């Protein structure tokens, strides 16, 4: 059984900072479980009520106002905090204390600060920013996200289903797929696939459940309820690959970034649930340099990963754009990733420059993003100082399409951030945190529904 609901145009509102302040745990908030959480059906009814009663007079909205508007009404908010039991709170406090101890050991890492935004939180605003960027004429890869549907999958016990494969069908033929995150959610962008024409009937299906036709002229929330009970992992398997720009322009910050990643590597193993962690690295420069890409395989030996990370030196990269297309492709295809149906998988890109968008490559970044979405891999770009308008836009494309957050270094005392001149992000849209703390929080968001 499935239900498809369309949302009205949103009323004008400021961009939220949920990536920084609130752990997004949709699966825990929306599914019936321990700790007094509402059932998925009840939660969906709340969303329906909020949509029916919502304003349609917003000055920035269109029919794609969809699930992002329900953020303030609870669908994207973390409502589990009020219902957490004492043991869970104590575990979290111990986790924070342990992470804080590790972070204090690296004063160099804490000198980098960052902000983050979620462009799926205010999607109409992102589309307006996209139009504004296109007017600059700067070259980027084509990735049409104008049609976006939010899908959430529940099992027979009304619990969110992580890593569920969602097939996307055009006129009855499977043409693409996406996979849910740990909270059971995924984004479907029919217009991002060449095999789907504007007039095609598009449906989605999960396993043996009946296909659900998407209402393309009015995208909304699609909830799929499965008849089976999904198995829950006994342990949390987590894989993180860092994609690091190692060109000369990163020289001023690469040491601090290495210290930050080192701090994250120390802390992430101590998150609640004590995930089984594997980390890998792909670093890159550009054609004509000593190398284009180099890959350090995913490993559970964090000490070995740390040594490889700290051996990277910044050099080369004569022009501004770099080999980001090739690096993201290698991170996806040359790393020994585990089976995506059982593992939470994340990529963090640390860079200050866009890819060579005019260069012919085997797998351009837009194809890599489709690949990542099909495997449930979220891509979190981290913009470093000197990022231009086209760098910011590409980074935000990557985050939006894979339902991740766009992260950027910020310099509070100077009142600036690693953003382009045409950005729509203002200082009031985000809070600054130490970069390592922010990354750890983002990782925790992704695995929290599995605890």
C-alpha positions, 0 to 999 in steps of 0.5 A, a space after each residue: 500500500 502506498 500513499 501520495 500527497 502533494 504539498 502546497 506552495 510554501 509561505 516565505 521563510 528563512 533557511 533553517 539550520 537543521 544540519 547544525 543544530 538538530 539531528 535529523 532522525 526521520 526514521 526514529 521520529 516517524 516510525 513506531 518504536 521504543 521511547 514513546 515515538 508516534 507511529 509512522 501512520 500517525 506521523 504522516 497524518 500530522 504531516 497531512 494535516 499541516 499540509 492541508 492547513 498550510 498557507 499557499 500565499 508564499 511569494 517564493 513558492 511553486 507546486 514543488 513546495 512539497 516536503 520541505 515546507 513540512 520541516 517546521 511541522 515535524 516531518 523533517 524535525 527531530 521530535 525524538 528528543 522529548 521521548 528519549 529515555 534516561 539511558 539514551 540521554 546518558 549514552 549521548 552525554 558520554 559520547 559527547 564527552 568522549 568526542 570532546 576529549 578527542 577534539 581537545 587533543 587537536 587544537 589545530 583541527 579546532 581552528 577551522 570553523 564551518 557552517 552548513 545548509 540543507 538546500 532540500 530544507 527550502 527547495 524553492 529557494 534553492 531553485 531560485 538560487 539555481 536560476 540566478 546562477 544559470 544567468 551567470 553563464 558559468 559552465 557546469 554539468 546538466 542536472 535537472 532537479 526541477 521535479 523532486 519527490 520525497 519518498 519514505 519507505 516503512 515496513 509492516 511494523 511501521 518502521 522506516 526501512 534503511 537501504 531500500 532499493 527504489 526502482 524508477 520506471 518510465 512507461 513500465 520500464 525500469 530506467 533508474 533507481 535510488 536507495 533510502 538512507 538509514 531513516 528510510 527516505 530518498 529523493 527521486 528526480 525524474 527530470 535528472 534522467 535522460 531516459 525519462 521524457 516530460 510526457 512519460 508516466 513515471 512510477 516507483 516500486 520497492 521489492 514486490 510492492 505494487 508500483 506507485 505512479 508519481 504525480 509529476 505536475 505536482 510533486 509531493 511526499 510519497 509514503 510506501 508501506 511494505 507488507 513485510 517486516 524489514 530486518 534490522 542490522 545487529 551492528 552498524 556498518 559505516 563507511 566514509 571516503 574523504 575526497 581531498 583536493 591536493 592542489 597548490 591552492 589548498 596549501 594554506 589549509 591542507 594541514 589543518 584539514 588533515 588534522 580535522 579529518 584525523 580528529 573525526 577518525 578518532 571520534 566517529 568510532 565512539 558514536 552511539 552504537 559504536 559503529 564498525 568504521 572503515 575509512 578511505 581516501 581519494 586525493 586529486 590534482 589535475 591533468 599535467 600534474 604529478 598525478 590526477 587521482 590517487 586512492 587509498 582503499 577503505 580500511 578498518 585500520 584507522 591508524 593506517 588511514 591516518 598515516 596515508 592521509 597525513 602523507 598528502 601534500 598540496 602541489 600543482 593545479 595551475 589553472 583554477 578548475 581541477 579534476 573533481 570529475 575524475 576524483 568523484 568517479 574514482 571514489 565511487 568505482 575504485 574504492 572497495 565499498 561494501 554491499 550498500 543494502 547493509 552499510 551506511 556510506 558517506 563521501 566528504 569532498 574537501 575542495 576549493 575549486 569546481 571540476 573542469 566542466 568543459 572537459 570530456 571525461 569517462 564519468 562526469 560528476 552528474 553521472 557520478 551523482 546518479 550512481 551515488 543516489 542509486 547506491 544510497 551514498 550521500 555526498 557532503 561537499 566542504 567548500 574551502 577558502 577561495 571557492 568561486 560561484 561555480 564551485 559553490 553551485 557544483 558543491 550544492 548540486 552534489 549535496 542537494 541531489 544526494 540529500 546531504 548538506 552543503 558545508 563551507 569553511 567560515 571565518 566569523 571574525 572576518 565576517 566571511 565564508 567560503 562562498 561565491 559572490 552570488 551566493 544566497 546564503 547569509 550569515 544568519 542562515 547558519 551557525 559556526 561550529 568547529 569543522 570536526 565537530 560539525 562533521 561528527 554531527 553530520 555522521 551521527 545524523 546519518 546513523 542515529 536512526 539505526 540505534 
